[in-house]
Amino acid sequence: MGDVEAFAVDGIKCYFASADHYPHHFEAYRRGQYVVRIYFLRTTRKRGLNWDYKLQMRGGHFDAADRQVLYELVIKHKRRLLRQWRTQVCTERETVQ
């Protein structure tokens, strides 16, 4: 597991799981509330990110403020995220998707 190096958010741990899989994503963890997988290369919505809950805890949720902060940082640092993914997470040769 390796922390996302492109940016940091107070109260949210953003990390890449070790030897992870395609598609390109990282996980965001807010203690006691949620773990969310955030896909940053492909999106399913116009001007949006694709995310899925991995784990939701005690009624916590991935709220609009967290989504907005992460959206802005991912868009701003997408190239750095992709570079880290390619060099540290999934080092096998990428195929055209």
C-alpha positions as CSV (number, residue, x, y, z in Angstrom):
1,M,0.0,0.0,0.0
2,G,1.3,3.5,-0.8
3,D,-0.1,6.9,0.0
4,V,-1.2,9.1,-2.9
5,E,1.7,11.5,-3.4
6,A,-0.1,14.0,-5.6
7,F,-2.1,15.6,-2.8
8,A,-3.3,15.3,0.8
9,V,-6.7,16.0,2.4
10,D,-7.0,16.6,6.1
11,G,-8.9,13.7,7.7
12,I,-8.9,11.5,4.6
13,K,-6.3,9.0,3.9
14,C,-5.8,8.5,0.1
15,Y,-3.8,5.4,-0.9
16,F,-3.1,2.9,-3.6
17,A,-3.5,-0.8,-2.5
18,S,-0.5,-3.0,-3.1
19,A,-0.4,-4.8,-6.5
20,D,-3.8,-3.4,-7.3
21,H,-5.8,-3.9,-10.5
22,Y,-7.2,-2.0,-13.4
23,P,-9.0,0.3,-13.9
24,H,-6.9,3.1,-12.5
25,H,-8.1,4.0,-9.0
26,F,-7.2,4.8,-5.4
27,E,-9.0,4.5,-2.1
28,A,-10.1,7.2,0.2
29,Y,-10.6,6.4,3.9
30,R,-12.2,8.6,6.5
31,R,-11.8,7.0,9.9
32,G,-15.0,5.4,11.2
33,Q,-17.1,6.6,8.2
34,Y,-16.2,5.1,4.9
35,V,-13.7,3.6,2.4
36,V,-14.4,4.6,-1.1
37,R,-12.7,3.5,-4.3
38,I,-12.2,6.4,-6.7
39,Y,-11.6,5.8,-10.4
40,F,-9.6,8.6,-11.8
41,L,-8.9,7.8,-15.4
42,R,-12.3,7.0,-16.7
43,T,-15.4,8.6,-15.6
44,T,-19.1,7.7,-16.0
45,R,-20.5,11.1,-15.6
46,K,-19.8,14.4,-17.4
47,R,-17.4,16.3,-15.3
48,G,-17.6,13.7,-12.5
49,L,-15.6,10.9,-11.0
50,N,-16.7,7.3,-10.7
51,W,-16.6,6.0,-7.1
52,D,-17.9,2.9,-5.3
53,Y,-18.2,2.3,-1.6
54,K,-15.9,-0.5,-0.4
55,L,-17.1,-0.1,3.2
56,Q,-19.5,2.3,4.9
57,M,-19.3,2.4,8.7
58,R,-21.8,3.4,11.4
59,G,-24.0,5.5,9.1
60,G,-21.0,7.5,7.9
61,H,-21.2,8.6,4.3
62,F,-19.1,10.0,1.4
63,D,-20.7,13.4,1.6
64,A,-20.9,16.2,-1.0
65,A,-18.1,18.2,0.6
66,D,-15.7,15.3,0.5
67,R,-16.6,14.5,-3.1
68,Q,-16.1,18.1,-4.1
69,V,-12.6,18.4,-2.5
70,L,-11.5,15.1,-4.0
71,Y,-13.0,15.9,-7.4
72,E,-11.0,19.2,-7.6
73,L,-7.8,17.5,-6.4
74,V,-8.1,14.6,-8.8
75,I,-8.8,16.8,-11.8
76,K,-5.9,19.1,-10.9
77,H,-3.4,16.2,-10.3
78,K,-4.7,13.5,-12.7
79,R,-1.3,13.2,-14.5
80,R,0.6,12.8,-11.2
81,L,-1.9,10.1,-10.1
82,L,-1.5,8.3,-13.4
83,R,2.3,8.5,-13.2
84,Q,2.2,7.1,-9.6
85,W,-0.2,4.3,-10.6
86,R,2.1,3.3,-13.5
87,T,5.3,3.3,-11.6
88,Q,4.3,2.1,-8.2
89,V,1.0,0.2,-8.3
90,C,0.5,-1.6,-11.6
91,T,3.8,-1.8,-13.3
92,E,2.9,-4.2,-16.0
93,R,2.5,-2.8,-19.5
94,E,-0.8,-1.0,-20.0
95,T,-3.1,-2.2,-22.7
96,V,-5.3,0.1,-24.7
97,Q,-8.7,0.2,-23.0
